[in-house]
Amino acid sequence: MPTVAKNKGFKRALVALAKEPNKAKAMKRINNIYKDVISIDNLKLADRKARRGKMGQYGVVTHIKNEELNIWNLHNSLYHKRYATSEYKKFIIFEPKEREIFSLPYVDRIVHHAVMNKLEPMFTGVFVNDCYACVKGKGIHAASKNLKKCLKDVDGTEFCLKLDIKKFYPSIDHDILKSLLRRKIKDNDLLWLLDGIIDSAAGVPIGNYLSQYFANFYLSYFDHWLKESIGVKYYFRYADDIVILHHSKAYLHKLRFQIEEYLSKNLKLQVKGNYQVFPVDARGIDFVGYVHFHWYTRLRKSIKQNFARMLVRRPNGQSIGAYYGWAIHCNSKNLLNKLLNNEKLLGTKHYHHKLQSLYG
């Protein structure tokens, strides 16, 4: 495996990572896959996936006018290694919090999907079961559901450690990410492509299709360390939001110091200063849009507020259905009755019952 950094601290980090147990360690490193990634058939499949739900976008409309030629040209540029990631467009979003989002032209999105068509089994094979972001069959509701199951062990989940990582996506170190990828991939042509995508922006840009997988993969060996070396039983991670449950408050405070040390030394990441160790029933665990207690689960306050504001300002079936889909996964009967039985807001007497027939 080539060394991509010369400082001693980085070398120590790689040694530590190499010693960690993980369920995928016995898997052979992937080789001779680049030709499959850049094949015409795979690029066409990636094109179909990349355009889903985006048929009205300018880049998709323009591409479709000459899609056969565009796919052939993309294949040639990848085959002859002339491809380079295009320039990003950047914009700011403010909900759920302020973030800088990166957007690529449509051709680059095809490339990202082409890569994931072939590499998704490799990524998901490394992820632990307690990782929920960008994993098929998991996601927000699965995370909440499994957290509720663990909370049935009331004595074993009396206290919660909740933390997240400071500027996680922008702080991902390129050299470490590349080295981790080389633990699973030995196809130099594919590594050339991945390295180019990684080096196209600082950190890992929020908005890239590949970024969510890179980010999850970056923390995957940390997950295995916590689960297998430290022996953490009740662990949940969604992107960089982490929840750990235990019967001992002192244990969680000690574990937090271990986590900070691991992340700093091995991944050059820092835990945010707003970490919390608290009794679950004192305030509830605010995680993936819900506040979880031992006996019930509520919708996060900001989501309830946005739900009510939407009904006042711009009520429409699609938005109401989306919020209803959130609410039915927690103890929200009174909230739904209060909001959805208001004829003045909805303009239809039986809308609540229609939603129940669709989602209930």
C-alpha positions in Angstrom: 0.0 0.0 0.0 1.6 3.3 -1.0 2.4 5.8 1.7 0.7 9.2 1.0 2.0 11.1 4.0 5.4 11.2 5.6 4.8 12.6 9.1 5.2 10.2 12.0 1.7 10.9 13.4 0.1 9.9 10.2 2.1 6.7 10.0 1.1 5.8 13.6 -2.5 6.4 12.7 -2.3 4.0 9.8 -0.7 1.3 12.0 -3.5 1.7 14.5 -6.1 1.4 11.8 -4.5 -1.7 10.3 -4.6 -3.5 13.7 -8.4 -2.9 14.2 -10.8 -5.8 14.0 -13.5 -5.6 11.4 -16.0 -8.0 9.9 -14.7 -7.3 6.4 -11.0 -7.9 7.1 -11.1 -11.3 5.4 -12.5 -9.9 2.2 -10.1 -9.8 -0.7 -9.1 -6.4 -2.0 -11.0 -5.4 -5.2 -9.1 -5.5 -8.4 -9.8 -5.3 -12.2 -13.0 -3.5 -11.7 -12.3 -0.2 -13.5 -13.3 -1.7 -16.9 -16.7 -2.6 -15.5 -17.2 0.9 -13.9 -16.5 2.7 -17.2 -18.4 0.2 -19.5 -21.1 1.6 -21.8 -23.7 -0.6 -20.1 -22.8 0.6 -16.6 -22.7 4.2 -17.7 -26.1 3.9 -19.2 -27.4 2.4 -16.0 -25.8 5.2 -14.0 -27.4 7.7 -16.4 -30.8 6.2 -15.7 -30.2 6.4 -11.9 -28.8 9.9 -12.0 -31.8 11.4 -13.8 -34.5 9.9 -11.5 -36.6 12.7 -10.1 -34.6 15.3 -12.0 -36.1 15.1 -15.6 -36.8 18.8 -15.6 -33.3 19.9 -14.7 -31.4 21.8 -17.4 -28.4 19.4 -17.3 -30.6 16.3 -17.8 -32.7 17.9 -20.6 -29.6 18.9 -22.4 -27.9 15.5 -22.0 -30.9 13.6 -23.2 -30.8 15.4 -26.6 -27.5 13.6 -27.4 -27.4 10.9 -24.7 -25.8 8.1 -26.8 -23.0 10.4 -28.0 -22.5 11.9 -24.5 -22.2 8.4 -22.9 -19.7 7.3 -25.6 -17.6 10.5 -25.1 -17.7 10.0 -21.3 -16.6 6.4 -21.8 -13.7 7.4 -23.9 -12.6 10.2 -21.5 -12.5 7.6 -18.7 -10.9 4.9 -20.8 -8.0 7.2 -21.8 -7.9 8.9 -18.4 -8.7 12.3 -19.7 -11.7 12.7 -17.3 -11.4 15.3 -14.5 -14.1 16.4 -12.1 -15.8 19.6 -13.4 -15.9 22.9 -11.5 -18.4 23.0 -8.6 -21.2 25.4 -8.1 -21.6 26.4 -4.5 -24.6 27.7 -2.5 -25.7 28.0 1.1 -28.7 26.3 2.7 -30.0 27.3 6.2 -32.3 24.3 7.1 -31.8 22.2 9.1 -28.6 24.2 9.7 -26.4 26.5 7.7 -24.3 24.5 5.2 -22.3 25.0 2.0 -23.6 22.7 -0.7 -21.5 21.7 -3.7 -23.2 20.9 -7.1 -21.6 19.3 -10.1 -22.7 19.2 -13.8 -24.8 16.2 -14.8 -22.0 14.3 -16.5 -20.1 14.1 -13.2 -23.2 12.8 -11.4 -23.3 9.9 -14.0 -19.7 9.1 -13.1 -20.5 9.0 -9.4 -23.4 6.6 -9.9 -21.3 4.4 -12.2 -18.7 4.1 -9.4 -21.4 3.3 -6.8 -23.0 0.7 -9.1 -19.9 -1.4 -8.6 -18.5 -0.3 -5.2 -21.7 -0.2 -3.1 -21.3 -3.8 -1.9 -17.7 -3.1 -0.8 -18.8 0.0 1.2 -21.8 -1.6 2.8 -19.7 -4.7 3.6 -17.5 -2.7 5.8 -20.2 -0.7 7.6 -21.4 -2.0 11.0 -25.1 -2.7 11.6 -25.4 0.4 13.8 -24.5 2.8 10.9 -27.8 4.2 9.4 -27.0 6.9 6.9 -27.0 6.1 3.1 -27.5 2.4 3.7 -30.3 0.6 1.8 -33.0 -0.7 4.1 -31.9 1.6 6.9 -32.1 5.4 7.2 -33.9 7.6 9.7 -36.9 5.5 10.6 -34.8 2.3 11.1 -32.4 4.2 13.4 -35.3 5.5 15.5 -37.0 2.0 15.5 -33.8 0.3 16.7 -33.1 2.9 19.3 -36.6 2.4 20.7 -35.9 -1.4 21.0 -32.7 -0.7 22.9 -34.5 1.6 25.3 -36.6 -1.3 26.4 -33.6 -2.3 28.5 -34.3 0.6 30.9 -31.6 -0.3 33.4 -28.9 -0.7 30.7 -29.8 2.5 29.0 -30.2 4.9 31.9 -27.6 7.4 30.6 -26.8 8.7 27.1 -23.6 10.1 25.5 -24.6 12.2 22.5 -22.0 13.9 20.3 -21.2 14.9 16.8 -18.0 15.8 14.9 -16.9 19.4 14.3 -17.2 20.3 10.6 -17.2 16.7 9.7 -17.4 16.7 5.9 -14.9 19.6 5.4 -12.5 18.0 7.9 -12.1 14.7 6.2 -8.4 14.2 5.5 -7.7 13.2 1.9 -4.5 11.2 2.6 -6.3 9.1 5.3 -9.3 8.5 3.1 -7.2 7.4 0.2 -5.2 5.1 2.5 -8.4 3.5 3.9 -9.7 3.0 0.3 -6.4 1.2 -0.5 -7.2 -1.3 2.2 -10.1 -2.5 0.2 -9.2 -1.6 -3.4 -6.0 -2.5 -5.4 -7.2 -1.5 -8.9 -4.8 1.4 -9.7 -7.1 2.7 -12.5 -10.1 2.9 -10.2 -7.9 4.5 -7.5 -6.8 7.1 -10.0 -10.5 8.0 -10.6 -11.4 8.0 -6.9 -8.3 10.1 -6.0 -9.3 12.7 -8.6 -12.8 12.9 -7.2 -11.5 13.2 -3.7 -9.0 15.9 -4.6 -11.6 18.0 -6.5 -12.6 19.9 -3.3 -11.4 20.5 0.2 -12.6 17.8 2.6 -15.6 15.9 1.2 -18.1 18.2 -0.5 -21.7 18.0 0.8 -23.9 17.4 -2.2 -21.8 14.9 -4.1 -23.5 11.5 -4.4 -20.2 9.7 -3.5 -19.5 12.0 -0.6 -22.0 10.3 1.8 -20.4 6.9 1.1 -16.9 8.4 1.5 -17.9 9.9 4.8 -19.5 6.7 6.1 -16.5 4.7 5.1 -14.1 7.2 6.8 -15.8 6.4 10.1 -16.3 2.7 9.5 -13.1 1.5 11.2 -13.9 3.8 14.1 -17.3 2.1 14.4 -15.6 -1.3 14.5 -13.1 -0.1 17.1 -16.0 1.0 19.4 -18.1 -2.1 18.8 -15.4 -4.8 18.8 -12.3 -3.4 20.7 -14.1 -1.3 23.3 -17.2 -3.5 23.4 -19.9 -0.8 23.2 -23.3 -2.5 23.1 -25.8 0.3 22.5 -24.4 2.4 19.7 -26.1 4.4 16.9 -24.5 6.6 14.2 -26.2 8.6 11.5 -23.5 10.4 9.5 -21.5 12.1 12.3 -24.4 12.2 14.9 -23.5 9.6 17.5 -25.6 8.2 20.4 -24.2 5.7 23.0 -26.3 4.3 25.9 -25.0 2.7 29.1 -26.1 2.2 32.7 -23.0 4.2 34.0 -22.6 7.9 33.6 -18.9 7.6 34.7 -18.3 5.0 31.9 -19.7 7.4 29.3 -17.5 10.3 30.4 -14.5 8.0 30.2 -15.6 6.7 26.8 -15.9 10.2 25.5 -12.3 10.9 26.3 -11.3 7.7 24.4 -13.4 8.7 21.4 -11.8 12.1 21.3 -8.3 10.6 21.4 -9.1 8.1 18.7 -10.7 10.6 16.3 -7.9 13.1 16.8 -5.0 10.7 16.4 -6.3 8.4 13.7 -8.7 10.5 11.6 -7.7 14.1 12.4 -11.2 14.9 13.6 -12.5 16.8 16.6 -15.6 16.2 18.7 -17.8 19.3 19.0 -17.8 21.0 22.4 -21.5 20.6 22.8 -21.4 16.9 23.6 -23.8 15.7 26.4 -23.9 13.0 29.0 -27.3 12.9 30.6 -30.1 10.7 32.1 -32.4 9.6 29.2 -35.6 10.3 31.0 -34.5 13.8 32.1 -34.5 15.3 28.6 -34.8 12.5 26.0 -32.5 11.6 23.1 -32.8 14.1 20.2 -31.8 11.9 17.3 -32.8 11.6 13.6 -35.8 14.0 14.0 -37.3 12.5 17.1 -36.9 12.9 20.9 -36.7 9.4 22.4 -37.6 8.5 26.0 -37.8 5.1 27.6 -41.6 5.0 27.4 -42.5 7.2 24.4 -41.1 9.1 21.4 -41.9 12.6 20.3 -41.4 14.5 17.1 -38.6 17.0 17.4 -39.9 20.5 18.3 -38.5 22.3 15.2 -40.2 19.7 12.9 -43.5 20.2 14.8 -43.1 24.0 14.4 -42.4 23.7 10.7 -45.4 21.4 10.2 -47.7 23.9 11.8 -46.2 26.9 9.9 -46.6 25.0 6.6 -50.3 24.4 7.3 -50.8 28.1 8.0 -48.8 29.5 5.1 -48.8 26.9 2.2 -50.9 23.8 2.9 -50.7 21.2 0.2 -51.1 17.5 0.0 -47.5 16.6 -0.8 -46.1 18.6 2.2 -48.8 17.4 4.6 -48.1 13.8 3.5 -44.4 14.2 4.2 -44.9 15.5 7.7 -47.6 12.9 8.4 -45.0 10.3 7.3 -42.7 11.6 10.0 -45.4 11.9 12.7 -46.8 8.3 12.4 -43.5 6.8 13.6 -43.8 8.4 17.0 -46.4 9.1 19.7 -48.1 12.0 17.9 -51.8 11.2 17.9 -52.7 14.4 19.8 -50.5 16.5 17.5 -52.1 15.1 14.4 -55.6 15.5 15.7 -54.8 19.1 16.7 -53.2 20.1 13.3 -55.0 17.9 10.8 -58.6 18.2 12.0 -58.6 22.0 11.6 -60.9 22.6 8.6 -59.8 26.2 8.2 -56.2 25.2 7.7 -56.8 22.2 5.4 -59.8 23.3 3.5 -61.1 19.7 3.5 -63.1 18.0 6.2 -61.9 14.5 5.7 -58.2 15.0 4.9 -57.0 13.5 8.1 -58.9 10.3 7.4 -57.6 10.2 3.8 -54.0 10.4 5.2 -54.7 7.6 7.6 -55.9 5.4 4.8 -52.7 6.2 2.8 -50.1 6.0 5.6 -51.8 4.6 8.7 
